[in-house]
Amino acid sequence: MKGVSVRKIKKICVFCGANSGKDVAFVNAAFHLGEVLGKRKIDLVYGGGKLGLMGCVSTAVAQHERQVLGIIPSAFTVNNLVGETCGKEIKVATMQERLVMMMELSDAFIALPGGFGTLEELFQMISWAQLSIHNKPIGVLNINGFFNGLLSFVDHAVKQEFFTPRARKILISATTADELVDKLQAFRFESDPALSKLKWSPSSSQKEKLDLTLRL
């Protein structure tokens, strides 16, 4: 990254599955990502609990003595549904409140393999960047080609003129944790001239802090 200005990243939010997946490479990559974050002195924000890949990455970060923050809906804490969060835990009322808090408290976002919830979180964050609600880098760790189909779909959507080439640049991808973090640090946000004029004004009420229900 010689000659490239580097974005200061102190906290990364990781979206990933509450399952471990079929391939042991997913588990190994989640642990390795946590190790990379720890060695780079980057703290973790995640969805809480200790299941699946979420438990792997949070455990690895904690073992490297970095701060771990789990943001979890109260419904998931009933009967210890997702296990004990590795680190500090903040309980919220809704999934939307959880995602807003993740956005506010993080400097960048990484998606590991996961299911519908992981994809929702990833694309919600991309949509909010497109709307200039935030300008933080977003990337996927493409382990063993897990995200190949998704990346091909996004490129197809660009060709069909549903995404602009500028919007396509929002989604970063890499096959290793170190490469991905390097790309996140080097990311330069290019806002859409029209969408950047939108005003997202905070209110005094926490529940009405941002109206982020608009999706493209």
C-alpha positions as CSV (number, residue, x, y, z in Angstrom):
1,M,0.0,0.0,0.0
2,K,3.0,2.3,-0.5
3,G,2.0,5.7,-1.7
4,V,-1.7,5.2,-0.8
5,S,-3.3,7.2,2.0
6,V,-4.7,4.9,4.6
7,R,-8.1,5.2,6.3
8,K,-7.9,4.9,10.1
9,I,-10.0,1.9,11.1
10,K,-10.4,1.2,14.8
11,K,-13.6,-0.9,14.8
12,I,-14.8,-3.3,12.2
13,C,-18.3,-4.8,12.2
14,V,-18.4,-8.4,11.0
15,F,-21.6,-9.9,9.5
16,C,-21.5,-13.7,9.4
17,G,-23.5,-16.9,9.9
18,A,-24.7,-18.3,13.2
19,N,-23.8,-21.7,11.6
20,S,-20.4,-22.9,10.8
21,G,-21.1,-24.0,7.2
22,K,-20.2,-27.2,5.4
23,D,-16.6,-26.4,4.7
24,V,-14.1,-26.3,7.6
25,A,-12.4,-23.5,5.6
26,F,-15.1,-21.1,6.7
27,V,-14.3,-21.8,10.4
28,N,-10.6,-21.5,9.8
29,A,-11.1,-18.2,7.9
30,A,-13.3,-16.7,10.6
31,F,-10.7,-17.5,13.3
32,H,-7.9,-16.1,11.0
33,L,-9.9,-12.9,10.4
34,G,-10.2,-12.5,14.2
35,E,-6.5,-13.0,14.5
36,V,-5.8,-10.4,11.8
37,L,-8.0,-7.9,13.5
38,G,-6.3,-8.5,16.8
39,K,-2.8,-8.2,15.5
40,R,-3.8,-4.9,13.7
41,K,-5.3,-3.6,17.0
42,I,-8.8,-3.4,15.5
43,D,-11.8,-4.0,17.8
44,L,-14.8,-6.0,16.8
45,V,-18.5,-5.2,16.6
46,Y,-20.8,-8.1,15.8
47,G,-24.2,-9.6,16.3
48,G,-23.5,-11.2,19.7
49,G,-23.6,-14.8,21.0
50,K,-21.1,-17.6,20.3
51,L,-22.7,-19.7,17.6
52,G,-21.1,-20.6,14.3
53,L,-18.8,-18.2,12.6
54,M,-19.9,-15.4,14.9
55,G,-18.4,-17.3,17.8
56,C,-15.2,-18.1,15.9
57,V,-14.3,-14.5,14.9
58,S,-15.3,-13.0,18.3
59,T,-13.3,-15.6,20.2
60,A,-10.2,-15.0,18.1
61,V,-10.4,-11.2,18.6
62,A,-10.9,-11.6,22.3
63,Q,-7.9,-13.9,22.6
64,H,-5.8,-11.1,21.1
65,E,-7.0,-8.8,23.9
66,R,-9.0,-6.5,21.6
67,Q,-12.4,-5.2,22.6
68,V,-15.5,-7.2,21.4
69,L,-18.9,-5.7,21.4
70,G,-22.0,-7.8,20.6
71,I,-25.2,-6.0,19.7
72,I,-28.1,-8.4,20.1
73,P,-31.9,-8.2,20.0
74,S,-33.4,-9.0,23.4
75,A,-35.5,-11.8,21.9
76,F,-32.3,-13.8,21.1
77,T,-31.2,-13.7,24.8
78,V,-34.2,-15.7,26.0
79,N,-33.3,-19.2,27.2
80,N,-29.7,-18.5,26.1
81,L,-30.7,-19.1,22.5
82,V,-27.4,-17.9,20.9
83,G,-25.0,-18.5,23.8
84,E,-22.9,-16.0,25.8
85,T,-21.5,-13.0,24.0
86,C,-17.7,-12.9,24.0
87,G,-17.1,-9.4,25.4
88,K,-19.4,-6.5,26.1
89,E,-23.1,-6.9,25.1
90,I,-25.7,-4.3,24.2
91,K,-29.3,-5.4,24.0
92,V,-31.7,-3.7,21.6
93,A,-35.4,-4.1,20.9
94,T,-35.4,-4.7,17.1
95,M,-33.2,-6.0,14.3
96,Q,-33.3,-2.5,12.7
97,E,-32.1,-0.9,15.9
98,R,-29.3,-3.4,16.0
99,L,-28.2,-2.6,12.4
100,V,-28.3,1.2,13.0
101,M,-26.2,0.9,16.1
102,M,-23.7,-1.3,14.2
103,M,-23.4,1.3,11.5
104,E,-22.9,4.1,14.0
105,L,-20.3,2.3,16.1
106,S,-18.1,0.8,13.3
107,D,-15.6,2.2,10.9
108,A,-15.9,-0.5,8.3
109,F,-17.9,-3.7,7.6
110,I,-16.9,-7.2,6.6
111,A,-19.2,-10.1,5.6
112,L,-18.2,-13.7,6.0
113,P,-20.2,-16.6,4.6
114,G,-23.7,-16.7,6.1
115,G,-27.4,-16.9,5.3
116,F,-30.3,-14.6,4.7
117,G,-29.5,-12.5,7.8
118,T,-25.9,-11.9,6.7
119,L,-27.0,-11.0,3.2
120,E,-29.6,-8.6,4.5
121,E,-27.1,-6.8,6.7
122,L,-24.6,-6.6,3.9
123,F,-27.0,-5.2,1.3
124,Q,-28.6,-2.8,3.8
125,M,-25.2,-1.4,4.6
126,I,-24.5,-1.1,0.9
127,S,-27.8,0.6,0.3
128,W,-27.2,3.1,3.0
129,A,-23.8,3.9,1.6
130,Q,-25.4,4.4,-1.8
131,L,-27.8,6.9,-0.2
132,S,-24.9,8.7,1.5
133,I,-26.2,7.8,4.9
134,H,-22.6,6.7,5.7
135,N,-19.3,6.6,3.7
136,K,-17.7,3.6,5.4
137,P,-16.0,0.8,3.5
138,I,-17.8,-2.6,3.0
139,G,-16.2,-5.8,1.9
140,V,-16.8,-9.5,1.6
141,L,-14.2,-12.2,2.5
142,N,-14.6,-14.5,-0.5
143,I,-13.6,-17.8,1.1
144,N,-13.3,-20.7,-1.4
145,G,-15.4,-18.7,-3.9
146,F,-18.4,-18.5,-1.6
147,F,-19.4,-15.1,-2.8
148,N,-18.6,-15.7,-6.5
149,G,-22.3,-16.0,-7.5
150,L,-23.2,-12.9,-5.5
151,L,-20.5,-10.9,-7.1
152,S,-21.4,-12.1,-10.6
153,F,-25.0,-11.1,-9.9
154,V,-23.9,-7.6,-8.9
155,D,-21.8,-7.2,-12.0
156,H,-24.8,-8.5,-14.1
157,A,-27.0,-5.9,-12.4
158,V,-24.5,-3.2,-13.5
159,K,-24.7,-4.4,-17.1
160,Q,-28.5,-4.3,-16.9
161,E,-28.2,-0.7,-15.6
162,F,-29.8,-1.3,-12.2
163,F,-26.5,-0.4,-10.4
164,T,-24.2,2.3,-11.6
165,P,-20.5,1.6,-11.9
166,R,-20.0,4.1,-9.1
167,A,-22.4,2.2,-6.8
168,R,-20.6,-1.1,-7.7
169,K,-17.4,0.2,-6.2
170,I,-19.0,0.3,-2.8
171,L,-18.7,-3.5,-2.5
172,I,-15.1,-4.6,-2.0
173,S,-14.0,-8.2,-2.2
174,A,-10.8,-10.2,-1.4
175,T,-9.8,-13.8,-0.7
176,T,-7.7,-13.2,2.4
177,A,-8.3,-11.3,5.5
178,D,-5.1,-9.2,5.2
179,E,-5.9,-8.2,1.6
180,L,-9.4,-7.3,2.6
181,V,-8.4,-5.1,5.5
182,D,-5.8,-3.4,3.3
183,K,-8.5,-2.6,0.7
184,L,-10.9,-1.3,3.4
185,Q,-8.2,1.0,4.6
186,A,-7.5,2.3,1.1
187,F,-11.1,2.8,0.2
188,R,-12.2,6.2,-1.1
189,F,-15.9,6.8,-1.1
190,E,-17.5,8.3,-4.3
191,S,-20.9,9.7,-3.5
192,D,-23.6,10.1,-6.1
193,P,-24.0,13.8,-6.8
194,A,-27.8,13.6,-6.5
195,L,-28.1,11.2,-3.6
196,S,-25.4,13.1,-1.6
197,K,-27.8,16.0,-1.4
198,L,-30.3,14.0,0.7
199,K,-30.6,15.3,4.3
200,W,-30.6,12.6,7.0
201,S,-31.3,14.7,10.1
202,P,-31.1,13.1,13.5
203,S,-33.9,13.8,16.0
204,S,-33.8,13.8,19.8
205,S,-35.6,10.5,20.1
206,Q,-33.5,7.4,20.0
207,K,-36.2,5.5,18.2
208,E,-36.4,8.2,15.5
209,K,-32.7,8.9,15.4
210,L,-32.5,8.1,11.6
211,D,-35.2,7.2,9.1
212,L,-33.3,4.4,7.4
213,T,-36.3,2.5,6.0
214,L,-35.8,3.6,2.4
215,R,-34.2,0.9,0.3
216,L,-33.3,1.0,-3.4
